[in-house]
Amino acid sequence: MGRIARSLSWPLVISLGTFALSRPLLSITGLADDWGRPATPLVATAVITLVWVLAVVVTRQTQPVPTLVAAGLVYAALSVALSAILSPILEGELQGPLTNPFALVSVAVVNATWGCRRRRHRPALQPTLTERGERRMSKHDHVLPRASLGC
């Protein structure tokens, strides 16, 4: 697992996790209510997922599934921190996952799974070698066995 973590593009992982904060920020700012619920959070989730998948495709990540799982965990940590900072300011008391250990674990599991479920796009993301030994992407190669991440 440490080898996989070292092979990830951490700037990309952190960028994707941070980008996903746009979803809770829509609620915090009231835009989700103005634009209509439940459509706005659902559309935001779909857009975030699309951006995540496109990001690993465009950047040709050699470890797309772990990259997306890590992005989900970064988002989980950032959203918990955002909740811890903003709930006392906006609501007058601490609310959210930090007040319930079960909710804290659930946030991490749900967001890791969100990244993991993107694995159905994995075949299009796999590297292969050209005749000159250069890496290129092929939809027919497999880098990670399914059980390697428990996804």
C-alpha positions as CSV (number, residue, x, y, z in Angstrom):
1,M,0.0,0.0,0.0
2,G,2.9,2.4,0.7
3,R,4.3,1.8,-2.8
4,I,0.9,2.7,-4.3
5,A,0.7,5.9,-2.1
6,R,4.2,6.9,-3.2
7,S,3.3,6.4,-6.9
8,L,0.2,8.7,-6.8
9,S,0.2,12.2,-8.1
10,W,-0.5,14.0,-4.8
11,P,-1.0,17.5,-6.4
12,L,-3.7,15.9,-8.6
13,V,-5.2,14.0,-5.6
14,I,-5.4,17.2,-3.5
15,S,-6.7,19.2,-6.4
16,L,-9.5,16.8,-7.1
17,G,-10.4,16.5,-3.4
18,T,-10.4,20.3,-3.1
19,F,-12.5,20.7,-6.3
20,A,-15.2,18.4,-4.7
21,L,-15.7,21.0,-2.0
22,S,-17.7,22.9,-4.5
23,R,-20.6,20.6,-3.7
24,P,-20.9,21.5,0.0
25,L,-20.1,25.1,-0.8
26,L,-23.2,25.3,-3.0
27,S,-25.2,24.4,0.1
28,I,-23.3,26.7,2.4
29,T,-23.8,29.7,0.1
30,G,-27.4,29.0,-0.5
31,L,-27.0,28.4,-4.2
32,A,-28.2,24.9,-4.0
33,D,-31.5,26.2,-2.6
34,D,-31.7,29.0,-5.2
35,W,-31.0,26.7,-8.1
36,G,-33.3,24.0,-6.8
37,R,-33.0,20.9,-4.7
38,P,-32.4,18.0,-5.1
39,A,-31.3,18.7,-8.7
40,T,-28.4,21.0,-7.8
41,P,-26.5,18.6,-5.4
42,L,-27.1,15.7,-7.8
43,V,-25.8,17.7,-10.8
44,A,-22.9,18.9,-8.8
45,T,-22.0,15.3,-7.8
46,A,-22.2,14.2,-11.5
47,V,-20.0,17.1,-12.6
48,I,-17.4,16.4,-9.9
49,T,-17.4,12.7,-10.9
50,L,-17.0,13.6,-14.5
51,V,-14.1,16.0,-13.8
52,W,-12.4,13.4,-11.6
53,V,-12.6,10.7,-14.3
54,L,-11.5,13.1,-17.1
55,A,-8.6,14.3,-14.9
56,V,-7.2,10.8,-14.5
57,V,-7.7,10.1,-18.2
58,V,-6.2,13.4,-19.4
59,T,-3.2,13.1,-17.1
60,R,-2.8,9.4,-17.9
61,Q,-2.5,8.2,-14.3
62,T,-0.8,4.8,-14.0
63,Q,-2.8,4.2,-10.8
64,P,-6.3,5.6,-11.6
65,V,-8.3,3.8,-9.0
66,P,-6.0,4.5,-6.1
67,T,-5.8,8.1,-7.3
68,L,-9.6,8.5,-7.2
69,V,-9.9,6.7,-3.8
70,A,-7.2,9.0,-2.4
71,A,-9.1,12.0,-3.9
72,G,-12.3,10.8,-2.1
73,L,-10.4,10.5,1.2
74,V,-8.9,14.0,0.8
75,Y,-12.4,15.3,0.1
76,A,-13.7,13.5,3.2
77,A,-11.0,15.1,5.4
78,L,-11.5,18.5,3.9
79,S,-15.3,18.4,4.2
80,V,-15.0,17.3,7.8
81,A,-12.6,20.2,8.5
82,L,-14.9,22.6,6.7
83,S,-17.8,21.5,8.7
84,A,-15.8,21.8,12.0
85,I,-14.8,25.4,11.1
86,L,-18.1,26.7,9.7
87,S,-20.8,24.9,11.7
88,P,-19.9,26.9,14.9
89,I,-19.8,30.1,13.0
90,L,-23.0,29.5,11.0
91,E,-25.0,27.4,13.5
92,G,-23.6,28.5,16.8
93,E,-22.4,25.0,17.7
94,L,-20.3,22.2,16.4
95,Q,-22.3,20.0,14.1
96,G,-21.5,17.4,11.5
97,P,-19.3,14.3,11.4
98,L,-17.0,15.4,14.3
99,T,-19.9,15.1,16.7
100,N,-20.5,11.5,15.9
101,P,-17.6,8.9,15.5
102,F,-19.9,6.7,13.3
103,A,-20.6,9.6,11.0
104,L,-16.9,10.3,10.8
105,V,-16.1,6.8,9.6
106,S,-19.1,6.9,7.3
107,V,-17.8,10.0,5.6
108,A,-14.4,8.4,4.9
109,V,-16.0,5.1,3.6
110,V,-18.5,6.8,1.4
111,N,-16.0,9.1,-0.2
112,A,-13.4,6.4,-0.7
113,T,-16.1,4.3,-2.3
114,W,-17.1,7.2,-4.5
115,G,-13.5,7.3,-5.9
116,C,-13.4,3.5,-6.0
117,R,-16.6,3.1,-8.0
118,R,-15.0,5.0,-10.8
119,R,-13.1,1.7,-11.5
120,R,-15.6,0.9,-14.3
121,H,-13.7,3.4,-16.3
122,R,-10.4,1.8,-15.5
123,P,-9.9,-0.3,-18.7
124,A,-9.6,2.9,-20.8
125,L,-6.9,4.2,-18.4
126,Q,-4.4,1.4,-18.5
127,P,-0.8,1.9,-19.7
128,T,0.9,-0.3,-22.2
129,L,4.3,0.0,-24.0
130,T,4.9,1.1,-27.6
131,E,7.4,-0.7,-29.8
132,R,10.0,1.8,-28.6
133,G,9.2,1.0,-24.9
134,E,7.3,4.2,-24.3
135,R,4.1,4.2,-22.2
136,R,0.8,4.7,-23.9
137,M,-2.7,4.1,-22.8
138,S,-4.8,1.1,-23.9
139,K,-8.2,0.0,-23.0
140,H,-7.2,-3.7,-23.1
141,D,-4.5,-3.8,-20.4
142,H,-4.9,-4.3,-16.7
143,V,-2.7,-2.7,-14.0
144,L,-4.5,-3.5,-10.8
145,P,-6.4,-6.7,-10.0
146,R,-9.8,-6.0,-8.6
147,A,-8.9,-7.2,-5.1
148,S,-5.9,-5.0,-4.7
149,L,-8.0,-2.2,-3.2
150,G,-11.0,-4.2,-2.1
151,C,-13.1,-2.4,-4.7
